[in-house]
Amino acid sequence: MINIINITKSFNGLNAVNNLSFEWKDYSIVSLIGPNGAGKTTLFNIISGFISCFSGKIIFNGKNILNLTPDKIVHEGISRTHQDLRLLTQLTVMENVLLNQLNHIGENPIISCLRTKKFKNNQKEHIEKSLSILETIELIDKANDLSETLSYGQQKLLSIGCCIASDPILLLLDEPLSGLNYKMIDKVLSLLSDISSKKKIFIIEHNIEAIEHISEIFLVMNAGSITAEGPPDIIRKKDILEIFLG
């Protein structure tokens, strides 16, 4: 599905990502682990088009998507969350999900003004889809609440809901468990496990003990490179992590 080939990205002469390659095989959930500063988020930023990179290739569904803009990346089938969530806090929970859906014909001002039957049907489809997503992330009772009124854990759930609203093939989730209590961690893990039956998920996460329960493979990243790759039960052994993380 995705093949990362010899990606290198430097900042002020230092390689944040150093000749990194990885081929996504028959996985549903892959977790990228490693210390702060290893280059994990930089890699996500390159894949999702937020940072340009002129060394290497990223082949997604047979197409080189390297250096496409973020909006084009979304249309290719990759969506992501950010550590800072980036929700529109003055809009409702429902509105946040609606805005992340693609193919709103109401974006055409003429069609929007005429409010044709096609426009109304399209609007109805988007609302129904948003309600379904809110059911999935267990926020249907918060649909009309401003997103700023949600708890931090609920905002994390909403960010994932916004991520899946564009019908992606691949989700990039940047630290989806950070700052959550045990109960909310279990809820997010259950949600991701359910989502993985239909979509591929690439996760950056520091909570190794939690994420190992749903991950098929761990990628260990350090100093811009993948230093180890394998099943969580092998990689998480203390001596293995110490060797590869230094």
Backbone torsions as a table, in degrees:
resi	resn	phi	psi	omega
1	MET	NA	-50.3	177.6
2	ILE	-131.9	135.8	-178.5
3	ASN	-131.3	111.5	179.8
4	ILE	-94.9	123.0	-171.5
5	ILE	-124.1	112.0	170.5
6	ASN	50.5	49.6	178.9
7	ILE	-81.2	128.3	174.7
8	THR	-131.9	131.3	177.0
9	LYS	-137.1	125.6	-178.1
10	SER	-113.6	146.5	171.6
11	PHE	-127.9	119.0	-179.4
12	ASN	53.0	40.5	175.9
13	GLY	85.2	-4.8	179.2
14	LEU	-104.9	134.1	-178.9
15	ASN	-80.3	106.3	174.9
16	ALA	-74.3	-34.6	172.5
17	VAL	-127.3	126.2	-168.5
18	ASN	-121.0	94.9	175.6
19	ASN	51.5	47.8	-173.6
20	LEU	-86.5	134.7	176.7
21	SER	-134.2	142.8	175.6
22	PHE	-159.6	132.2	176.9
23	GLU	-109.5	120.9	177.6
24	TRP	-75.7	116.0	-179.6
25	LYS	-94.8	-138.3	-176.0
26	ASP	-88.7	62.9	-179.0
27	TYR	-110.1	151.3	171.3
28	SER	-100.8	-42.5	179.7
29	ILE	-131.1	122.4	175.5
30	VAL	-118.7	133.0	179.3
31	SER	-113.2	132.9	179.7
32	LEU	-103.1	116.1	-176.9
33	ILE	-120.7	160.7	-179.9
34	GLY	154.5	169.8	-176.9
35	PRO	-71.3	165.1	172.6
36	ASN	-59.0	138.5	-179.6
37	GLY	85.9	5.2	-178.3
38	ALA	-74.3	-20.2	-179.1
39	GLY	108.6	9.7	-174.4
40	LYS	-64.3	-52.3	-179.3
41	THR	-67.6	-33.7	175.4
42	THR	-59.5	-42.0	177.5
43	LEU	-61.5	-45.0	177.1
44	PHE	-60.9	-40.6	179.8
45	ASN	-63.9	-34.7	177.6
46	ILE	-70.2	-46.8	-179.4
47	ILE	-59.9	-41.1	-174.8
48	SER	-89.3	2.0	172.8
49	GLY	86.5	8.6	-179.5
50	PHE	-82.1	-17.7	175.6
51	ILE	-130.5	133.3	177.2
52	SER	-79.6	153.1	-178.7
53	CYS	-152.5	129.2	-174.1
54	PHE	-116.2	24.4	176.0
55	SER	-132.7	118.1	178.3
56	GLY	103.1	-170.2	180.0
57	LYS	-142.5	154.1	167.9
58	ILE	-128.1	108.0	-178.3
59	ILE	-96.3	117.1	180.0
60	PHE	-123.8	117.8	-176.4
61	ASN	51.9	41.9	174.7
62	GLY	83.5	2.8	-177.0
63	LYS	-123.2	137.5	175.7
64	ASN	-77.0	112.1	-176.4
65	ILE	-101.7	3.3	-177.9
66	LEU	-58.7	129.0	177.2
67	ASN	73.7	12.7	166.1
68	LEU	-70.2	153.2	179.1
69	THR	-72.2	157.0	-177.6
70	PRO	-53.8	-39.0	-179.5
71	ASP	-66.7	-35.4	177.5
72	LYS	-72.0	-35.3	176.4
73	ILE	-60.4	-42.6	178.5
74	VAL	-60.8	-42.3	179.4
75	HIS	-69.1	-22.2	175.7
76	GLU	-77.2	-18.8	176.4
77	GLY	116.5	22.3	176.9
78	ILE	-122.8	126.7	178.1
79	SER	-128.6	156.5	-175.9
80	ARG	-145.7	159.9	168.0
81	THR	-106.8	165.7	177.8
82	HIS	-122.8	159.7	178.0
83	GLN	-62.7	-33.0	-179.6
84	ASP	-90.7	11.5	172.9
85	LEU	67.9	-47.0	175.7
86	ARG	58.6	40.4	173.3
87	LEU	-81.9	155.5	174.3
88	LEU	-89.9	95.0	-167.0
89	THR	-68.8	-20.7	180.0
90	GLN	-92.5	4.7	173.6
91	LEU	-107.4	160.4	-179.8
92	THR	-73.2	166.7	176.7
93	VAL	-57.9	-46.4	178.2
94	MET	-59.6	-44.9	-177.8
95	GLU	-63.9	-36.5	177.1
96	ASN	-61.3	-42.6	179.1
97	VAL	-69.1	-43.2	179.4
98	LEU	-57.5	-42.5	-175.8
99	LEU	-67.9	-20.5	-179.3
100	ASN	-91.2	-2.2	175.7
101	GLN	-80.3	152.3	179.5
102	LEU	-97.7	168.2	172.8
103	ASN	63.0	44.6	171.2
104	HIS	-81.0	108.4	-179.9
105	ILE	-71.3	-15.4	176.5
106	GLY	-68.9	-9.5	176.0
107	GLU	-69.8	-18.6	173.0
108	ASN	-79.3	115.6	-174.1
109	PRO	-60.7	-31.9	-179.6
110	ILE	-68.7	-48.8	179.3
111	ILE	-61.9	-40.1	-179.2
112	SER	-62.7	-41.1	-179.8
113	CYS	-70.2	-39.3	-178.3
114	LEU	-72.9	-26.5	179.9
115	ARG	48.8	57.6	180.0
116	THR	-70.4	171.8	177.1
117	LYS	-61.7	-37.6	178.4
118	LYS	-62.1	-42.4	178.5
119	PHE	-62.3	-45.4	-177.8
120	LYS	-65.5	-40.1	178.1
121	ASN	-65.1	-40.3	178.8
122	ASN	-64.5	-42.6	179.0
123	GLN	-62.8	-42.1	179.0
124	LYS	-63.0	-41.3	179.3
125	GLU	-61.8	-41.9	-179.7
126	HIS	-67.3	-38.7	178.3
127	ILE	-65.5	-45.0	179.6
128	GLU	-62.3	-40.3	178.4
129	LYS	-64.9	-41.9	179.4
130	SER	-62.6	-42.3	178.4
131	LEU	-62.6	-39.3	177.8
132	SER	-63.3	-41.5	178.1
133	ILE	-64.3	-42.0	179.4
134	LEU	-65.1	-33.2	172.9
135	GLU	-63.1	-44.3	-177.5
136	THR	-62.0	-42.2	-177.6
137	ILE	-92.5	8.7	175.1
138	GLU	60.0	43.3	176.0
139	LEU	-126.4	20.0	-176.7
140	ILE	-61.7	-31.8	179.7
141	ASP	-75.6	-8.7	179.4
142	LYS	-107.1	10.3	-171.6
143	ALA	-51.9	-39.9	-174.9
144	ASN	-100.6	7.7	176.9
145	ASP	-85.5	148.1	172.7
146	LEU	-64.7	141.0	-176.4
147	SER	-64.8	-23.6	179.2
148	GLU	-68.6	-17.8	-178.7
149	THR	-85.7	-8.8	179.8
150	LEU	-73.1	153.9	171.1
151	SER	-68.0	165.8	-179.4
152	TYR	-61.0	-41.0	178.8
153	GLY	-62.9	-41.2	177.5
154	GLN	-65.9	-36.0	176.4
155	GLN	-64.7	-35.1	175.3
156	LYS	-62.6	-44.3	177.8
157	LEU	-61.6	-42.8	179.9
158	LEU	-63.5	-39.2	179.1
159	SER	-62.4	-35.3	176.4
160	ILE	-70.3	-39.9	176.7
161	GLY	-60.1	-42.7	176.9
162	CYS	-63.7	-34.4	-179.6
163	CYS	-65.5	-41.5	-177.4
164	ILE	-83.5	-9.6	-177.5
165	ALA	-63.4	-26.2	-178.7
166	SER	-87.2	9.9	-179.6
167	ASP	55.8	51.9	-177.9
168	PRO	-74.2	159.0	170.8
169	ILE	-85.0	-38.8	-177.2
170	LEU	-125.8	130.2	174.6
171	LEU	-105.7	132.3	172.5
172	LEU	-106.6	115.6	-176.4
173	LEU	-115.6	115.9	-176.4
174	ASP	-96.0	102.7	179.1
175	GLU	54.0	60.3	-178.7
176	PRO	-68.0	-15.8	-177.2
177	LEU	-102.5	-6.7	-174.7
178	SER	-64.7	135.8	176.8
179	GLY	78.3	8.3	-177.1
180	LEU	-100.9	149.6	173.7
181	ASN	-79.7	172.1	-174.0
182	TYR	-60.6	-39.6	-179.1
183	LYS	-63.4	-44.6	-179.4
184	MET	-71.2	-33.1	175.7
185	ILE	-59.4	-45.7	179.3
186	ASP	-61.2	-38.5	-179.8
187	LYS	-66.2	-42.9	179.5
188	VAL	-66.9	-41.9	178.9
189	LEU	-62.0	-41.1	177.7
190	SER	-63.5	-42.2	178.5
191	LEU	-61.7	-46.2	-178.6
192	LEU	-65.4	-37.4	177.4
193	SER	-62.2	-40.9	177.7
194	ASP	-66.5	-44.2	-179.1
195	ILE	-61.9	-35.6	-174.8
196	SER	-66.3	-11.6	176.4
197	SER	-74.0	-17.1	-177.9
198	LYS	-121.5	-22.9	-175.5
199	LYS	-133.9	159.1	175.3
200	LYS	-90.7	144.1	-176.0
201	ILE	-130.3	128.6	176.9
202	PHE	-116.4	119.6	-170.7
203	ILE	-120.1	133.8	163.1
204	ILE	-97.0	127.5	-177.7
205	GLU	-156.1	139.0	176.4
206	HIS	-94.3	-20.8	179.7
207	ASN	-81.6	80.3	-173.0
208	ILE	-65.6	-40.6	-177.8
209	GLU	-61.8	-37.2	-179.2
210	ALA	-75.0	-45.7	-171.3
211	ILE	-74.8	-19.2	-179.0
212	GLU	-65.3	-21.6	-176.4
213	HIS	-71.6	-20.5	-179.8
214	ILE	-118.4	-9.5	-176.2
215	SER	-83.8	141.6	174.4
216	GLU	-90.3	-27.6	-178.8
217	ILE	-149.2	143.4	172.0
218	PHE	-105.0	135.0	166.4
219	LEU	-106.9	124.4	177.5
220	VAL	-97.1	121.8	-179.1
221	MET	-115.7	134.1	177.6
222	ASN	-150.4	135.9	178.7
223	ALA	52.1	37.3	174.5
224	GLY	85.4	1.2	-176.2
225	SER	-127.5	153.9	170.8
226	ILE	-80.4	114.6	-176.4
227	THR	-100.1	-14.2	177.2
228	ALA	-160.3	153.7	-179.9
229	GLU	-149.7	129.9	179.3
230	GLY	170.7	179.2	-180.0
231	PRO	-62.0	146.4	-177.6
232	PRO	-55.5	-39.2	-176.5
233	ASP	-66.0	-23.0	177.0
234	ILE	-87.9	-48.7	-175.1
235	ILE	-66.2	-33.7	-173.4
236	ARG	-76.9	-7.1	176.4
237	LYS	-58.9	135.8	-170.9
238	LYS	-55.0	-43.0	-176.4
239	ASP	-68.7	-34.6	179.3
240	ILE	-65.4	-48.5	-179.4
241	LEU	-62.3	-39.6	179.5
242	GLU	-63.8	-37.4	180.0
243	ILE	-65.8	-46.8	-172.5
244	PHE	-85.6	-19.6	177.1
245	LEU	-97.4	-13.4	176.4
246	GLY	79.1	NA	NA
